[in-house]
Amino acid sequence: MTRFLARKPQLVLVDELAHTNTPGSRHIKRYQDIEEILEAGIDVYTTLNIQHLESLIDVVAQITGAKVRETVPDRVLDEVNEIELIDLPPEELLNRLKEGKVYVPEQARQAIDKFFRKGNLTALRELSMRRAAERIDDQMLAYMETQAIPGPWPAGEHLLVCISPGSLNERLVRTARRLADELNAEWQAIFVETLNKPTSARTA
């Protein structure tokens, strides 16, 4: 990485943003590589499948029956300058899988039988469109604000999610994040910890 940064290219192409690097790499995750490259003043083009966005993994698991383990924090997507939606109809993607253009034949067959069914692909396609539309809305509102253009402004909703030591905490936080994005609202998570120990009483 040090030698690479010293060359100071203008643009770097990084495929599969959500993937984990090989053991012994400078960073654990690929998006961490990209963050360092950007800090060096180098532009980056990368790719991301919608199922790898952290706040959506519960929704994706419900759709596909599989929990995605390679994820990217939503803040990474929020910080990019531009999103380009690559909208590939499910039939075309299935054909590419069958032709061996995405995975090797055996891996492609497993993908078609399990994760990449037509219904799953249709639902994931809709998620991608919704997320891209939310980003366009944010850009439009930001432009209206900078240009002092009057218009209907959001009411300023705010979400608060209360978490406990239970096992559903991560899912609650991801759901709150997703709802906040849909509502264009700020959100916070709160956890209250007390030092008082519970007391018990006996009756005779």
C-alpha positions in Angstrom: 0.0 0.0 0.0 2.8 2.4 0.9 4.5 2.0 -2.6 1.1 2.3 -4.2 0.3 5.5 -2.5 3.7 6.9 -3.3 2.9 6.6 -7.0 0.0 9.0 -6.5 -2.4 7.8 -9.3 -5.4 10.0 -10.1 -7.9 7.2 -10.0 -8.1 3.7 -8.5 -10.7 1.0 -9.3 -11.6 -1.2 -6.4 -14.1 -4.1 -7.0 -16.4 -5.6 -4.3 -16.3 -2.9 -1.6 -17.7 -5.1 1.1 -15.1 -7.9 0.9 -12.6 -8.9 3.6 -9.0 -8.7 2.7 -6.6 -11.6 2.8 -4.9 -12.3 6.2 -1.8 -10.1 6.7 -3.2 -7.2 4.7 -2.8 -3.6 5.9 -6.5 -3.4 6.7 -9.1 -6.0 7.6 -11.8 -4.7 5.2 -11.5 -3.4 1.7 -13.5 -0.2 2.4 -10.8 0.6 5.0 -8.3 0.5 2.1 -10.4 2.9 0.2 -10.7 5.3 3.1 -6.9 5.5 3.3 -6.6 6.0 -0.5 -9.2 8.8 -0.3 -7.2 10.5 2.5 -4.2 10.5 0.2 -6.2 12.6 -2.3 -6.8 9.8 -4.8 -10.3 9.3 -6.4 -11.8 5.8 -6.1 -14.4 4.0 -8.2 -15.8 0.9 -6.5 -18.8 -1.5 -6.6 -21.3 -2.6 -3.9 -24.2 -5.0 -4.0 -27.2 -3.8 -2.0 -27.3 -6.9 0.2 -24.0 -5.9 1.7 -25.3 -2.6 3.2 -25.2 -3.0 7.0 -28.6 -1.6 7.9 -30.3 -3.9 5.4 -28.9 -7.2 6.4 -32.1 -8.1 8.4 -34.3 -7.3 5.5 -32.1 -9.2 3.1 -32.1 -12.2 5.5 -35.9 -12.2 5.5 -36.0 -12.0 1.7 -33.4 -14.6 0.9 -33.2 -16.8 4.0 -29.5 -16.2 4.3 -27.6 -13.7 6.6 -25.0 -11.8 4.7 -21.7 -11.6 6.7 -19.7 -9.3 4.5 -21.1 -5.8 5.3 -20.2 -2.2 4.8 -21.3 0.5 7.4 -23.9 2.8 6.0 -21.7 5.8 6.7 -19.4 4.7 3.9 -22.2 5.0 1.4 -23.3 8.3 2.9 -19.9 9.8 2.3 -19.5 9.0 -1.4 -19.7 11.8 -3.9 -21.8 10.0 -6.5 -23.9 6.8 -6.7 -24.6 5.1 -10.1 -27.3 2.4 -10.0 -26.5 -0.5 -12.3 -30.0 -1.9 -12.9 -29.8 -5.4 -14.3 -33.1 -7.2 -14.8 -33.3 -10.6 -12.9 -33.6 -12.6 -16.1 -30.4 -11.1 -17.5 -28.4 -11.7 -14.3 -29.6 -15.3 -14.2 -28.5 -15.8 -17.8 -25.1 -14.3 -17.0 -24.8 -16.7 -14.0 -25.7 -19.7 -16.2 -23.2 -18.6 -18.8 -20.4 -18.5 -16.2 -19.9 -14.8 -16.4 -20.2 -14.2 -12.7 -19.1 -17.4 -10.9 -17.5 -20.6 -11.9 -20.1 -23.2 -13.0 -20.6 -25.1 -9.7 -20.7 -21.9 -7.6 -23.1 -20.4 -10.1 -25.5 -23.4 -9.8 -25.5 -23.1 -6.0 -26.1 -19.3 -6.2 -29.1 -19.8 -8.5 -30.6 -22.5 -6.4 -30.2 -20.6 -3.1 -29.6 -16.9 -3.0 -30.1 -15.7 -6.6 -33.7 -16.8 -7.2 -35.8 -14.6 -9.4 -38.1 -13.5 -6.6 -35.0 -12.6 -4.4 -33.4 -10.7 -7.2 -36.6 -8.7 -7.8 -36.8 -7.7 -4.2 -33.1 -6.8 -4.0 -33.5 -4.8 -7.2 -36.3 -2.8 -5.5 -34.1 -2.2 -2.4 -31.4 -0.8 -4.7 -33.8 1.6 -6.4 -35.2 2.8 -3.1 -31.7 3.4 -1.7 -30.6 5.3 -4.8 -33.8 7.4 -4.8 -33.2 8.4 -1.1 -29.7 9.6 -2.1 -31.1 11.7 -5.0 -33.7 13.2 -2.6 -30.8 14.2 -0.2 -28.8 15.8 -3.0 -31.9 17.7 -4.2 -32.6 19.1 -0.7 -28.9 20.0 -0.2 -28.9 21.9 -3.5 -32.1 23.8 -2.6 -30.6 24.8 0.7 -27.3 26.0 -0.8 -29.2 28.0 -3.5 -31.8 29.3 -1.0 -34.6 27.8 -3.1 -38.0 27.9 -1.3 -39.9 24.7 -1.2 -41.6 22.0 1.0 -39.1 21.0 3.7 -39.2 17.9 5.8 -40.9 18.3 9.2 -37.7 17.2 11.0 -38.6 13.9 12.4 -36.3 12.3 15.0 -36.1 8.7 15.9 -35.0 7.3 19.3 -34.3 3.6 19.7 -33.9 2.3 23.3 -31.7 -0.8 23.6 -31.1 -3.2 26.5 -28.6 -6.0 27.1 -30.8 -8.3 25.0 -29.8 -10.2 21.9 -31.9 -8.0 19.5 -29.8 -4.8 20.0 -28.0 -4.9 16.7 -31.1 -5.6 14.8 -33.0 -2.7 16.5 -30.1 -0.3 15.7 -30.0 -1.4 12.0 -33.8 -1.0 11.7 -33.7 2.4 13.3 -31.0 3.4 10.8 -33.0 2.2 7.9 -36.2 4.0 9.0 -34.2 7.2 9.6 -32.9 7.0 6.0 -36.4 6.5 4.7 -37.8 9.4 6.7 -34.8 11.6 6.2 -34.7 12.0 9.9 -32.0 12.2 12.6 -31.8 9.2 14.9 -30.1 8.2 18.2 -29.7 5.1 20.2 -29.9 5.2 24.0 -28.9 2.7 26.7 -29.5 3.3 30.4 -27.1 1.6 32.8 -27.8 1.7 36.6 -25.4 0.7 39.3 -28.2 -0.4 41.7 -28.4 -4.1 42.1 -31.9 -5.7 42.2 -33.1 -6.6 45.7 -35.2 -9.6 46.7 -37.5 -10.1 49.6 -38.6 -13.2 51.4 -42.0 -13.8 53.0 -42.6 -16.3 55.7 
